[in-house]
């Protein structure tokens, strides 16, 4: 079992910022991450409006964050969190092959893509159906693809795919996009992108690989198929909080409820970033959350030390 003062679950922007602030306060910090550092930022092509950078390649931004961690000597362990329980006023955290005992925990585990739930979505996952254009888009070079969603992520990835693929159909169930107007105009003006409003995916077509999609216009109730080799889904996210289900710190959707200091109703348990119940989920807000959570955790740890 590994002992530490502070354990951070998740190595996205919120978790990394929390680790940096805690480390600078001379606390023993360990971050655990089930995949590569960077969280959902790694599945993005470009980051815009980031202070000091303007527009920056997402991978470059993440690499700079990770370098910052390494320079401070912060431990980054690989592991998927299975359970968080309270043991003798400390937190027992279990991953697939490791156990940790920490005085305080910051949960910054982020979210995972939400499926649309249509026929053949799961059987054709990684066989044409994907939740990450940056990861898989290159496999469909000069091929027709489909993007499902109407927010910023969906439209930004549609623009990225238009540079790689022969044609991009954007399917959205509403009349208008929910993305920012600047991105919307780029999509509407792009010659390789076709927009299909009031439309849902009924079924992905194909046996071993994706060959097309059955669409339905929900206004006219007419169905038709389009031939595509790739489909990229951006219809929202689900919080990664199953390991906290017994601690009663989440809302009905699974997001962690926190106060202004990023504290939960469990003393010593904090949360930051997209995994929390909030209105805006941006890199900027995640980093802010991480800094606040770390400062609150440091205050909590110092309180324990003073009591001892």
N, C-alpha and C positions, 0 to 999 in steps of 0.2 A: 504493500500500500504506500502511495506517495502522499506525503504531508506538505501542505502549503498554507500560507495565510489567505491568499485570494486565488480562486479558480474562476476563469472566464470561459464560458461555453460559447464558442463561435469566434471565428477569426475574420469577420468582415470589418468594414470601417468602424462600426461601433465597438466591437471587441478589441480591435487594435488600438483605438484611441484610449479606451479604458485601461488597457495594459500599460500604455506609455505613461499615463498620469499616475497610475498606481506604482509603477516602477520608480518614477521620479520622486515618489514619497517614501522610497526605500522599503517597499513591501515585497515579499516573495510572491511572485506572480507566475502562474502557468495558464496558457491558453490551450484548449483542446478544440480541434476542428476535424470534421468528418471527411472533408475533401480538401481542395487546395485553398490557401488563404485568399481572401478577397470577397467571399460571399457572392451575392448576385451581381456585383459589379463586373466580375469576370465574364459574365454572359452578355455584357453590353459592349457595343462597338465603340461609341464615343461618349464622353461626359462633357456636357456643356454647362456654362455658368458656374464653374467651380472656381472659387475665389483664388486669385493669383495665377490661374491657368487659362481661364476663359473656356477654350475648347481643348480637350486633351484625350488622347487614346486611353481607353479604360485599362488596358493591360499595363500600360506604362504607369498610370496612376497607382494601380495596385502594387506593382513592383517597387515603386518608391515607398509606399507604406510599409511593405514587408522589410525593405532595407532598413528603414527607421527602427523597426522592432529589433532586427538582428544587431544593429549598432548598440542598442541598449542591453543586449544579452538576455532578452526575454525568451523563455522556453515556450516552444510551440509543439504540442504533442498531437499526433494523429489519433483520432478516436471518435466514434459516434456515441453520444450520450444515451444511455439506456434508462437511467434512473437517478433521481436526486431525492435523498431522504435525510431526515435529521437524526443524528446519532450523538447523544451526549452533548447537546448544544452546539454541535458542529455539523457540517454538511458532508454526507457520504455520497460520492458521485461514482457511478459505475459506467464504464464503457464496455465494448466487446471483450477486451482483453486487459483492462487495467482498472484499478480502484484508487480513488483519491479521497483524502480527508482534508477539508478546508474550513477555515474560520468564517469565511464569507464567500459568496458566489455571485457573479454577475452573469445573467443569461443574455447572450447576444446572438442567439442561434438563427435569427432571421426567418425567412419564409421559403416555401417551395412552390413551384407553379401549380395552379389549379387546373385540373382536367376539365374538358367540356362535357364529358360523359356520353359521347355519341357512340354509335356502333363501330366496332373495330378500332377504336382509339388505342386501347391497351395492347391488343395483339399486334398492331403495326407500329408500336412505339419503338424507336431506333431502327425502323425499317421504312422510314419515310416520314413518320410523325415525330416531331421534336418540340421541345420547349426552349430551345436555344439556337437562334440563327447564327450567332457568332461561332458556336461550337460546330455546327453541322452544315451551315449554309454552303460552304465550299464544295461539299459532295454533290451539289445540284447545279454546278456551273453549266450555264447555257441550257438549263432545263426550266420548265414552268413550275412555279410553286404557289402555295396558298398561305396567307397569313390570317389568323383569326383574332380579332380584337380591335378596339378603337381608341385605346389610350396611347400615351406617349411611347411606352415600350413597344407596342405593336407597330406603330407607324415609323418609329426610328429604325426598327429592324426591317420593316418593309423597304425603306430607303436603302439600307445596307444591302439587302438581297437583290434589289434592282441593279446594283453594280456587278452582281455575280451571275444572276439567273436570267433566262431569256424573257420571262414574263412573271409578274407578281399580281395575284388576285388578293385583294383585301376584303375579308368578309366581316361585317359588323351588324349586330342585331338591331341597332338603333338608327334613327334617321340621320343623326349627326355624330361626328367623332367627339370624344371627350378629351382628346389631346390638345396641347397648346396650339394656338392658331398658326404660329410660324411653321410648325411641323406639318399641320394639316394642309397648308397651302403648297408645301413642297411635294406632298403625296399627290394632291389633286392635279398638280402641274406636271408630274413626271410621266413621260410617254410610255414607260414600260409597266406602269401600275394601273390596274383596273379596280375601281371601288365598287363594292356590292353592299349597299345599305339594306336594312330590314331583312337581313339574310342570316340563316343559321346553317351549320353543318349537321346533316341528318346521319351521315354514314361516311366512313372512309372506305374506299373501294380497293380491293387487292387481296391476294392470298398470302404470298410470301413477302411482297414489297408493295408499297403504295403505288397505285396506278391512277387514282382519281378521287373525287369527293362528290357525294350527293348533297346538293344544297337545296334549301327551301326559302322562298321569299315569304315571310310571315305576314305580309300585307295581302298578297294575292293568293297565298296558299298554293303556289305553283312550285313544282320540284324539277330540278334539272341537274345534270352532272357536268363537271369540268375535269379535264385531264390534267393532273399534276403529279410530279414525282416527289415533291416534298411539301409538308404542311407544318407550319410553325404556330404554336398556340400561345396567346398572351391575353388571358381573360381574368387575370387576378392571381392572388397568391393565398396560401394557407400557412399559418404560423407553425414553426417547428417546436411544439411544446408538449408532445405526448409524454415525455419523461417527467413532467410536472403535474400530471393530471390529478394526483392524489393530494396535492398541497393546497388546492383551492385558491390559486392565485390568478386564474385566467377567467375571461368572460365566456359567453356561450359560443363564441367563434374560435376560442382557443388562444386569443391574444392576452398577454400578461397585463394586468391592471397595475399601474404604478402611480405614485404621487409625483410632485414637482421635483423631488430629489431622486427620482428613479427607484424608490424603495417600494417593495411589495408589502403585503400584510404580514409576511414572515420576517422577523428580525434577522438581518444579515443576508437576506436574499434580495438582489437588485436585478434590474433588467434594463436593456438599452437597445435602441434601433428599431428595425421593422417588426420585431417580435412583440413590441408593446402596443397597447391600445392607443391609437393616435389618429389624427386626421391626415397628416402629411408624412410620406415615407420617401425621403431624399437622402443622398449621401451627406449633405450638410446637416440635416437634422439627426442622422445616425451618429455622426461624429460629436455633435453637441450632447446627445444623450450619453454617449460613452464617457465623455469627460465628466459630466455631472455624476453618473453612476460611480465612477472611480473615486471621485472626491467624497461622495457619500459613504462608499465602502471603506475608504481610508479613515474617515471620521468614526465609523462603527468599530473598525479594528483597533483604533487608538483608545476607544472607550473600553473595549475588552481588556486591553493591556493595562489601563489605569486601574480597572477594577481588580486585576490580578495583583 
